[in-house]
Amino acid sequence: MIQHFSFKPLFENTKLPGWQIAFFYKHQRYEGEYKKDGSIIWSGSIPPNEETVKKMIHELMLYHVYD
């Protein structure tokens, strides 16, 4: 389960897509850049079960950003 999920726009103009994301997963902090197509560029280590984590992040972004 993802905990303490946060995101912020990469650009001042919030209409431009791209977000910096950060969260904890299995007691470790992960950071990355969430692109408009749903892909993620990780900053540092890649979480275990990457595909499962990507699905959870995508659902969170749909709820918070695209709602």
N, C-alpha and C positions, 0 to 999 in steps of 0.2 A: 504494500500500500504506500502511496506517495503521501508525504507529510510536508507541511509548511511550504506549499507551492506558491511561488510568486512570479510575476511577470511584469515587464515594463517595455514600452515601445523603444525600438532602436533609434527612431528618428523623432525630431521635434514635431514635425507635422504628423499627427497621429493617423492620418489617412493613408500614409505609406505603410505597407505591411512589413513585418519583421519584429520579433520580440526577443528580449533577453529573458530566459527562464532560469529558475533555481528551485531546488526541492531536495528533500531528504528521502532516500529509499534504502531500506535495510540498514539504518543507522549511519549512512554515509551521504555527504552532500554532493550533488551533481549540478552542473551548470551547462547551459547550451544556448544556442540561437535557434529559435523556431521560425522557419521560413513560411511564406504565404502558401506554399504548396503542401505544407504539413511535414516537410522533412526537418530534421534536427541535425545541427552541427554541434557536436559535443565540445565543450571547453575542458579538456582534461580527460579523466577516465570515463569509460562507457559503462553504464549500469548493467548488472547481470539481467538476463531475460529482457534484452533490449527491445524486442518487438512488443512484448507485453507492456513495458513502460511507455513506449511510444503511443500505444493505444490509449493508455490512461491519460497521458498528457494531451493527446488530441481531444479527448472527451472534455477535459478541463478547459482547453482553449475554446472549444465550441460553446461551452457554457458561459465563460467569462468575456470573451472577445467578440464572438460572432453572434451572440444572442440579440 
